[in-house]
Amino acid sequence: MITILILIFQYYFLGKLFNKDKLKLIISVVGLYFLGIVVIALNIALLVTFGVIKADLQELTQSKWMMVPDLVLFVLLSFVYYNYLKRKWTTEMIEGELERRKEATLNTVEPENINPVKANVYCHFHTVNDKNIHLIQPLAHTIWNECYKDLLSEDQINYMIEMMYSNEKINEGIANGDVWEILKVDNIPAGYLHYKLEEDNTVFLSKIYLKEDTQFKGIGQLMLNRVVDYAIDKNAKAVHLTVNKNNAKAIRFYEKNGFKNIESKTFDIGNGYIMDDFIFQKNI
């Protein structure tokens, strides 16, 4: 009974996560469980009947070894089948987003500049709130020290993270309509997004950061596509962003996706530090 309850809760939340019919999903999984029990019981009965197993059927059914088939079924349904469905539906979600993007960009000037995504991992975006906001600053420390270790001093990195990633700063932006999202890859926090629709009807992509160990799986592309899709949904005329002039890797990524360098700008961020950036923009 405990295993059935665990399966019910597990698949309820899986169905909720992917917007599936939760009742139908739970009934199908519980049905698979009982079907497995019946098949195993019939096979054991046949093996005893034909003498393959030398034991009394009644004694065998009361033996502690009968817990093994139940455990095997639980593992198959709770891990193997669960992860199969999770990856299957993740792939469908990504393909669905790509299909919607293609349909939405048929009439745009540069539809060929949005690149497709092939991800073999489970990705999910979580809106930042009071329960997960504590994940942002540790992620920023990890990613910034990977990304900017050859571009900025350690003191400047620490200063900028404290300035931009305090809970108060993030909550202030959210209260003003900014979108903050944490990306989890296989349920592990791996990156984050910060973007907003501005008064001039453009979307400013303020932050798009991803851990280095996940940057070669198409996930960065998925993150950028998400912001472009948001701009399309809002009928914005462009997406723009800032990028460090010496960050050649990021610049290549943006140019590959149809962004163009429209301006060079220096920002005084205080404490004697400056940000020497290019402004890149993609028209929608």
C-alpha angles and dihedrals in degrees: 000000000000091000091051092051091050090051092048093053092042095052093039091062092041090055091046092050093053096034094244129151097277097194093049091047093050093047091050093049094046088046090053089050094054092041088056091050091051093048092049092047092051092049092049090049091052092048091051092044093053093043097247088124112044101213142099109265094224093049091046094053090053094048121110088236088074086075089070097073089047090052092047091051091048092052092047093050099035097047115009100040092034093055091043091057093042093054092041093053092043089056090048090049092052093045090048091052090050092049092050089047092052092050092046094049100046090103098041125108097241110026091148092065096071105087124216123246129230109186124171093188136076111262127184133170118220122197110235114251140151091286097056106022089100089070095064102072096047089049090050092051092051096045098040092051088052096043103037104029090110096036106045136031119254090245092054092047091052092045094051094046092051090047098048106028107049114127089242092055093048094046090048090055093047090051088055094052101269117147116230118180135174117214116215119196112200086347093303119115106250108157148346143224133213119184139145144188109247131209093257089062095253128119116236112209098205099172135014111165133163133176113258095239091063099042097095098057100075092260096120087055090052090053094050092046089054091059093045089050089051090053091050091049090051092047089238118169097222149357117229135180144168124245132183109258091231096048095102095168094056092044091054090050093052094044090051087056096053100265116143130206105246103164146009115223140173121210125199105217097177135250089075094296129124135190112224103197147161119228111227123191138185119198116222 
